[in-house]
């Protein structure tokens, strides 16, 4: 009769570890009933269409932003005198520093793009309707915070390009009547550049990320998890899709790997913002040739298209042309924030909606969205062309200054004036034409489906 052999050491370790894990889970579940809560959450159904993963794309970009930003914070010095040298040192001397800077940049770019794409999907399909108004409003707040955070981030290197942008921001603050000087003093603490970089650093690293880390989970996890998800083809009462585990969890994992892999590839092969070529800031120096980001280009283009109006009241010169672009963005974000309530008010539709609209089913809403996109595209087009800089001359006996760098596309003064005039007309005409065409197309498609 054969005697049983003693289990090998590895088998005993595996069995002991499994028993310890089971006992620990039972111990915790007896005191904190995780299983009662976790079991239905793992079986919660999620949609299968790829467009529902745009929010996850933004979420994982934000996670990479936090990780790379933490690394850069360890080496960056926000003192105005050494900020540029610090950014250059991170890029050229810190091991992996340039890769981290570019990872941070591309994470921010993908983050903004994903948010815009996600907002467009939600808007054009009517996913913001009751009972998801609060989720939409938090998304709009998140969008505004991300744009503000991006502006702060591109200002931190302290190079000629970044400081010129801050100088323009200070000019905009100073143009505000009555309170402009107080706002400038609060932000810059005296004459430019003052202490603006330390204040931007604290806001960029602590204040805004803290708000984002509170808003993102509330928008993306808590409200979404508590509410029934929207459907593409279903009834208002029936839920379709796959369970969170393993179906949606695997898709989320694949999305996370794809997002971080694509951002890593961009950061590896595409160089951005070479601050060591721009040089440290010097008052009156030439601004490096660079195209503004598309989401900053809207404001820059609007400032180019608005005429340089001035009003003299009581001996004070007011410049309303500088106020119009920020007012346009303020009104836009205000309407965007309250749009679910405005649409309910004008349509009288206060029902709960879990089935998504096709864009053609809501011709007016779709046409409004297309018109807004066309409007901001025209404003952005104002940054595509620049006027050739006039030649610079020095006083006799002094060396000639270096020529100004060429922009991406420069044209003579007369040609530039004609282009600006055409864009000023287009900013009023193109959105109206886009609205009428989009509404007609949607109504035509809806009629074909009705037949």
C-alpha positions as CSV (number, residue, x, y, z in Angstrom):
1,X,0.0,0.0,0.0
2,X,1.5,3.3,-1.1
3,X,1.9,6.0,1.6
4,X,0.7,9.5,0.7
5,X,3.5,11.9,-0.1
6,X,3.8,15.3,1.6
7,X,2.8,18.2,-0.6
8,X,5.6,20.2,-2.1
9,X,6.6,23.5,-0.6
10,X,5.2,25.5,-3.5
11,X,1.8,23.8,-3.3
12,X,1.6,24.4,0.4
13,X,2.3,28.1,-0.1
14,X,-0.4,28.4,-2.7
15,X,-3.0,26.6,-0.7
16,X,-2.1,28.6,2.5
17,X,-2.3,31.9,0.6
18,X,-5.7,31.0,-0.9
19,X,-7.0,30.1,2.5
20,X,-5.7,33.3,4.0
21,X,-7.3,35.3,1.2
22,X,-10.7,33.6,1.7
23,X,-10.6,34.0,5.5
24,X,-9.7,37.7,5.2
25,X,-12.5,38.3,2.7
26,X,-15.0,36.5,5.0
27,X,-13.7,38.5,8.0
28,X,-14.1,41.8,6.2
29,X,-17.5,40.9,4.8
30,X,-18.8,40.0,8.2
31,X,-18.0,43.5,9.4
32,X,-18.3,45.5,6.2
33,X,-20.8,43.8,3.9
34,X,-18.9,44.4,0.7
35,X,-20.4,41.4,-1.1
36,X,-24.0,42.6,-0.7
37,X,-23.0,45.9,-2.3
38,X,-20.4,44.7,-4.8
39,X,-22.3,41.8,-6.4
40,X,-25.1,43.9,-8.0
41,X,-22.5,46.6,-9.0
42,X,-20.4,44.0,-10.9
43,X,-23.6,42.9,-12.8
44,X,-24.6,46.5,-13.7
45,X,-25.2,46.7,-17.5
46,X,-23.1,49.1,-19.6
47,X,-23.5,50.0,-23.3
48,X,-21.4,48.4,-26.0
49,X,-21.1,51.2,-28.6
50,X,-17.5,52.7,-28.9
51,X,-18.8,56.3,-28.5
52,X,-19.6,55.6,-24.9
53,X,-15.9,55.2,-24.2
54,X,-15.0,58.9,-25.0
55,X,-15.5,59.8,-21.4
56,X,-13.1,57.0,-20.3
57,X,-10.6,58.3,-22.8
58,X,-10.7,61.6,-21.0
59,X,-10.5,59.9,-17.6
60,X,-7.3,58.0,-18.4
61,X,-5.7,61.1,-20.0
62,X,-6.4,62.9,-16.8
63,X,-4.8,60.1,-14.8
64,X,-1.7,60.3,-16.9
65,X,-1.7,64.1,-16.5
66,X,-1.7,63.7,-12.7
67,X,1.2,61.2,-12.8
68,X,3.4,63.2,-15.1
69,X,2.6,66.5,-13.4
70,X,3.7,65.0,-10.1
71,X,7.1,64.1,-11.6
72,X,7.5,67.6,-13.1
73,X,6.6,69.3,-9.8
74,X,9.6,67.6,-8.2
75,X,12.0,69.5,-10.4
76,X,10.3,72.7,-11.4
77,X,11.1,76.0,-9.6
78,X,8.4,78.6,-9.9
79,X,10.6,81.6,-9.0
80,X,10.4,84.2,-11.8
81,X,14.2,84.5,-12.0
82,X,14.8,80.8,-12.5
83,X,11.6,79.4,-14.0
84,X,12.9,79.3,-17.6
85,X,16.2,77.7,-16.5
86,X,14.3,75.2,-14.5
87,X,12.1,74.2,-17.5
88,X,15.2,74.0,-19.7
89,X,17.0,71.9,-17.1
90,X,14.1,69.5,-16.9
91,X,14.1,69.1,-20.7
92,X,17.8,68.7,-21.2
93,X,19.5,67.5,-18.0
94,X,16.9,65.5,-16.0
95,X,16.8,61.9,-17.0
96,X,13.5,61.3,-18.8
97,X,12.5,65.0,-18.2
98,X,11.8,65.8,-21.8
99,X,9.7,62.7,-22.3
100,X,7.8,63.6,-19.1
101,X,7.1,67.1,-20.4
102,X,5.9,65.8,-23.7
103,X,3.8,63.2,-22.0
104,X,2.2,65.9,-19.9
105,X,1.6,68.1,-22.9
106,X,0.0,65.4,-25.0
107,X,-2.1,64.1,-22.1
108,X,-3.5,67.6,-21.7
109,X,-4.2,67.8,-25.5
110,X,-5.9,64.4,-25.6
111,X,-7.8,65.3,-22.4
112,X,-9.3,68.4,-24.0
113,X,-10.1,66.7,-27.3
114,X,-11.8,63.8,-25.5
115,X,-13.9,66.2,-23.5
116,X,-15.0,68.1,-26.6
117,X,-15.8,64.9,-28.4
118,X,-17.7,63.6,-25.4
119,X,-19.7,66.9,-25.0
120,X,-20.6,66.8,-28.7
121,X,-21.8,63.2,-28.5
122,X,-24.0,64.0,-25.4
123,X,-25.3,67.2,-27.0
124,X,-26.2,65.8,-30.4
125,X,-27.9,62.7,-29.0
126,X,-29.8,64.5,-26.3
127,X,-28.2,62.5,-23.5
128,X,-28.3,65.6,-21.3
129,X,-32.0,65.6,-20.9
130,X,-33.8,64.7,-17.6
131,X,-32.7,63.1,-15.3
132,X,-29.1,63.9,-16.4
133,X,-29.0,67.7,-16.2
134,X,-26.7,67.8,-13.2
135,X,-24.2,65.4,-15.0
136,X,-24.2,67.7,-18.0
137,X,-23.6,70.8,-15.9
138,X,-20.7,69.2,-14.1
139,X,-19.3,68.3,-17.5
140,X,-19.5,71.9,-18.7
141,X,-17.8,73.1,-15.4
142,X,-15.1,70.5,-16.0
143,X,-14.6,71.7,-19.5
144,X,-14.1,75.3,-18.4
145,X,-11.7,74.3,-15.6
146,X,-9.6,72.2,-18.0
147,X,-9.2,75.1,-20.5
148,X,-8.2,77.4,-17.6
149,X,-5.8,74.8,-16.3
150,X,-4.2,74.4,-19.8
151,X,-3.6,78.2,-20.0
152,X,-1.9,78.1,-16.7
153,X,0.3,75.1,-17.7
154,X,1.6,76.7,-20.9
155,X,2.5,79.8,-19.0
156,X,4.8,78.1,-16.4
157,X,8.0,77.6,-18.5
158,X,8.6,81.3,-18.3
159,X,10.1,81.5,-21.8
160,X,9.5,84.3,-24.3
161,X,6.4,82.7,-25.7
162,X,4.7,82.0,-22.3
163,X,5.5,85.4,-20.8
164,X,4.2,87.2,-23.9
165,X,0.9,85.4,-23.5
166,X,0.8,86.4,-19.8
167,X,1.5,90.0,-20.9
168,X,-1.5,89.9,-23.2
169,X,-3.6,88.5,-20.3
170,X,-2.5,91.4,-18.1
171,X,-3.4,93.9,-20.8
172,X,-6.9,92.4,-21.0
173,X,-7.3,92.7,-17.2
174,X,-6.1,96.3,-17.2
175,X,-8.6,97.2,-19.9
176,X,-11.5,96.4,-17.6
177,X,-13.0,99.7,-16.2
178,X,-12.8,100.4,-12.5
179,X,-11.6,97.0,-11.3
180,X,-9.0,96.2,-13.9
181,X,-6.0,97.6,-12.0
182,X,-7.1,95.7,-8.8
183,X,-7.4,92.4,-10.7
184,X,-4.0,92.9,-12.3
185,X,-2.5,93.7,-8.9
186,X,-4.1,90.6,-7.4
187,X,-2.8,88.4,-10.1
188,X,0.7,89.9,-10.8
189,X,1.5,91.6,-7.5
190,X,2.8,94.8,-9.0
191,X,4.6,95.5,-12.3
192,X,4.9,92.7,-14.8
193,X,5.9,90.0,-14.3
194,X,5.8,90.4,-10.5
195,X,5.0,87.2,-8.7
196,X,2.6,85.8,-11.3
197,X,4.6,82.6,-11.8
198,X,4.4,81.4,-8.2
199,X,0.7,82.1,-8.1
200,X,0.1,80.3,-11.4
201,X,2.1,77.4,-10.0
202,X,0.1,77.1,-6.9
203,X,-3.2,77.4,-8.8
204,X,-2.0,74.9,-11.5
205,X,-0.7,72.3,-9.1
206,X,-3.0,72.5,-6.1
207,X,-6.2,74.6,-6.6
208,X,-7.5,73.6,-10.0
209,X,-6.4,69.9,-9.8
210,X,-8.0,69.6,-6.4
211,X,-11.3,70.8,-7.9
212,X,-10.9,68.5,-10.9
213,X,-10.2,65.5,-8.7
214,X,-13.5,66.2,-6.9
215,X,-15.6,67.0,-10.0
216,X,-14.2,64.2,-12.2
217,X,-15.3,61.2,-9.9
218,X,-18.6,62.9,-9.2
219,X,-19.3,63.4,-12.9
220,X,-17.8,60.2,-14.3
221,X,-18.5,57.6,-11.6
222,X,-21.0,58.6,-8.9
223,X,-23.8,60.1,-10.9
224,X,-23.2,57.8,-13.9
225,X,-23.2,54.7,-11.7
226,X,-26.3,55.7,-9.9
227,X,-28.3,56.5,-13.0
228,X,-29.5,54.2,-15.7
229,X,-27.3,54.6,-18.8
230,X,-28.6,55.9,-22.0
231,X,-29.6,53.6,-24.8
232,X,-29.0,53.8,-28.6
233,X,-31.7,51.3,-29.7
234,X,-34.1,50.3,-26.9
235,X,-37.1,51.3,-25.0
236,X,-37.3,53.7,-22.1
237,X,-37.9,50.9,-19.6
238,X,-35.5,48.2,-20.9
239,X,-31.8,48.1,-20.2
240,X,-29.4,46.5,-22.6
241,X,-25.6,46.0,-22.7
242,X,-23.0,43.9,-21.0
243,X,-22.2,43.5,-17.3
244,X,-19.5,45.7,-15.8
245,X,-17.4,42.6,-15.0
246,X,-15.9,41.1,-17.0
247,X,-17.4,42.7,-20.2
248,X,-17.0,46.5,-19.5
249,X,-14.0,46.1,-17.3
250,X,-12.1,44.5,-20.1
251,X,-13.1,47.2,-22.5
252,X,-12.1,49.8,-20.0
253,X,-8.7,48.2,-19.5
254,X,-8.1,48.0,-23.3
255,X,-9.1,51.7,-23.6
256,X,-6.7,52.7,-20.8
257,X,-3.8,50.8,-22.5
258,X,-4.7,52.3,-25.9
259,X,-4.9,55.8,-24.5
260,X,-1.6,55.7,-22.7
261,X,0.1,53.9,-25.6
262,X,-1.0,56.5,-28.1
263,X,0.0,59.4,-25.8
264,X,3.4,57.7,-25.2
265,X,3.9,57.3,-29.0
266,X,3.1,61.0,-29.6
267,X,5.4,62.1,-26.8
268,X,8.2,59.9,-28.1
269,X,8.1,60.9,-31.8
270,X,6.6,64.5,-31.9
271,X,8.5,67.3,-30.2
272,X,6.5,70.1,-28.8
273,X,7.3,73.5,-27.1
274,X,11.1,73.5,-27.2
275,X,11.5,76.2,-24.6
276,X,15.3,76.2,-24.9
277,X,14.9,77.5,-28.4
278,X,12.5,80.3,-27.4
279,X,14.9,81.7,-24.8
280,X,14.2,83.5,-21.5
281,X,11.8,86.3,-21.4
282,X,13.1,89.8,-22.3
283,X,10.9,92.9,-22.5
284,X,10.5,94.0,-26.1
285,X,11.9,90.8,-27.5
286,X,10.5,89.1,-30.6
287,X,7.8,86.5,-29.9
288,X,8.8,83.0,-31.3
289,X,6.8,81.9,-34.2
290,X,4.2,79.4,-32.9
291,X,0.6,78.6,-33.7
292,X,-1.7,78.7,-30.6
293,X,-3.5,75.6,-29.6
294,X,-6.9,75.3,-31.3
295,X,-8.8,76.0,-28.0
296,X,-6.7,79.1,-27.3
297,X,-6.8,80.1,-31.0
298,X,-10.5,80.8,-30.7
299,X,-9.9,83.7,-28.2
300,X,-6.8,84.9,-30.1
301,X,-8.6,84.8,-33.5
302,X,-11.6,86.7,-32.0
303,X,-9.3,89.4,-30.8
304,X,-7.8,89.8,-34.3
305,X,-11.2,90.0,-35.9
306,X,-12.8,92.6,-33.5
307,X,-12.0,96.2,-34.7
308,X,-9.8,98.3,-32.4
309,X,-12.7,100.4,-31.0
310,X,-12.0,103.0,-28.4
311,X,-14.4,105.2,-26.4
312,X,-13.4,108.3,-24.5
313,X,-15.6,109.0,-21.5
314,X,-14.7,111.6,-18.9
315,X,-11.1,111.7,-20.0
316,X,-10.7,107.9,-19.8
317,X,-10.1,105.8,-22.9
318,X,-12.1,102.6,-22.9
319,X,-11.3,99.7,-25.3
320,X,-14.5,97.6,-25.7
321,X,-12.9,95.7,-28.5
322,X,-10.8,93.8,-26.0
323,X,-13.9,92.9,-23.9
324,X,-15.9,91.3,-26.7
325,X,-14.0,88.0,-27.1
326,X,-14.1,87.2,-23.3
327,X,-17.8,88.2,-23.2
328,X,-18.5,85.8,-26.2
329,X,-16.9,82.9,-24.3
330,X,-18.7,83.8,-21.1
331,X,-22.1,83.9,-22.8
332,X,-21.3,80.6,-24.6
333,X,-20.4,78.8,-21.4
334,X,-23.4,80.3,-19.6
335,X,-25.8,79.0,-22.4
336,X,-24.0,75.7,-22.5
337,X,-24.3,75.2,-18.8
338,X,-28.1,76.0,-18.8
339,X,-28.9,74.4,-22.1
340,X,-30.9,71.4,-20.7
341,X,-33.1,73.8,-18.8
342,X,-33.4,76.1,-21.9
343,X,-34.4,73.3,-24.2
344,X,-36.9,71.9,-21.7
345,X,-38.4,75.5,-21.4
346,X,-38.8,76.0,-25.2
347,X,-39.9,72.4,-26.1
348,X,-42.0,71.7,-23.0
349,X,-40.5,68.2,-22.8
350,X,-40.0,67.4,-19.1
351,X,-40.2,63.6,-19.4
352,X,-37.4,61.2,-18.4
353,X,-35.3,60.1,-21.4
354,X,-33.1,57.0,-21.5
355,X,-33.1,56.5,-25.3
356,X,-30.8,58.6,-27.3
357,X,-32.0,60.7,-30.2
358,X,-30.5,60.5,-33.7
359,X,-29.3,63.9,-34.7
360,X,-31.9,64.0,-37.4
361,X,-34.6,63.5,-34.9
362,X,-33.8,66.9,-33.3
363,X,-33.2,69.2,-36.3
364,X,-33.1,72.5,-34.4
365,X,-30.7,71.2,-31.7
366,X,-28.4,69.7,-34.3
367,X,-28.5,72.8,-36.4
368,X,-27.6,74.9,-33.4
369,X,-24.7,72.7,-32.6
370,X,-23.4,72.8,-36.2
371,X,-23.8,76.6,-36.2
372,X,-21.8,77.0,-33.0
373,X,-19.0,74.8,-34.4
374,X,-18.9,76.9,-37.6
375,X,-18.8,80.1,-35.6
376,X,-15.8,79.1,-33.5
377,X,-14.1,77.6,-36.6
378,X,-14.3,81.0,-38.3
379,X,-12.8,82.7,-35.1
380,X,-10.1,80.1,-35.1
381,X,-9.3,80.8,-38.7
382,X,-8.3,84.3,-37.7
383,X,-5.0,82.8,-36.3
384,X,-4.1,80.9,-39.5
385,X,-2.7,84.0,-41.3
386,X,-0.5,86.8,-39.9
387,X,0.7,90.1,-41.2
388,X,4.3,90.3,-42.2
389,X,6.2,92.2,-39.5
390,X,7.6,95.6,-40.5
391,X,11.4,95.9,-40.7
392,X,13.1,97.1,-37.6
393,X,15.8,99.8,-37.6
394,X,18.2,101.0,-34.9
395,X,19.5,104.4,-34.2
396,X,22.7,105.4,-35.9
397,X,25.7,103.9,-34.2
398,X,23.8,100.9,-32.8
399,X,23.7,97.4,-34.2
400,X,20.8,96.4,-36.3
401,X,18.2,94.3,-34.4
402,X,17.6,90.7,-35.6
403,X,14.7,90.2,-37.9
404,X,11.4,89.1,-36.5
405,X,10.7,85.3,-37.0
406,X,8.2,84.5,-39.6
407,X,4.8,83.0,-38.6
408,X,3.5,79.9,-40.2
409,X,1.8,81.9,-43.0
410,X,2.6,85.6,-43.5
411,X,1.1,87.9,-46.1
412,X,1.5,91.6,-47.0
413,X,-0.6,94.2,-45.1
414,X,-3.2,94.7,-47.9
415,X,-3.8,90.9,-48.3
416,X,-4.1,90.5,-44.5
417,X,-6.6,93.4,-44.2
418,X,-8.7,91.7,-47.0
419,X,-8.6,88.4,-45.2
420,X,-9.6,89.9,-41.9
421,X,-12.5,91.7,-43.6
422,X,-13.7,88.5,-45.2
423,X,-13.6,86.7,-41.8
424,X,-15.5,89.5,-40.2
425,X,-18.3,89.0,-42.7
426,X,-18.0,85.2,-42.5
427,X,-18.4,85.2,-38.7
428,X,-22.0,86.4,-39.1
429,X,-22.9,84.6,-42.4
430,X,-21.3,81.1,-42.1
431,X,-23.1,80.1,-38.8
432,X,-26.5,81.2,-40.3
433,X,-25.9,79.2,-43.5
434,X,-24.6,76.2,-41.5
435,X,-27.8,76.3,-39.3
436,X,-30.2,76.4,-42.3
437,X,-28.4,73.7,-44.2
438,X,-28.1,71.4,-41.2
439,X,-31.7,71.8,-40.3
440,X,-32.8,71.1,-43.8
441,X,-30.7,68.0,-44.0
442,X,-32.0,66.7,-40.7
443,X,-35.6,67.3,-41.6
444,X,-35.0,65.5,-45.0
445,X,-33.5,62.5,-43.3
446,X,-36.2,62.4,-40.7
447,X,-38.9,62.5,-43.4
448,X,-37.2,59.6,-45.3
449,X,-37.2,57.5,-42.2
450,X,-40.9,58.4,-41.5
451,X,-41.8,57.2,-45.0
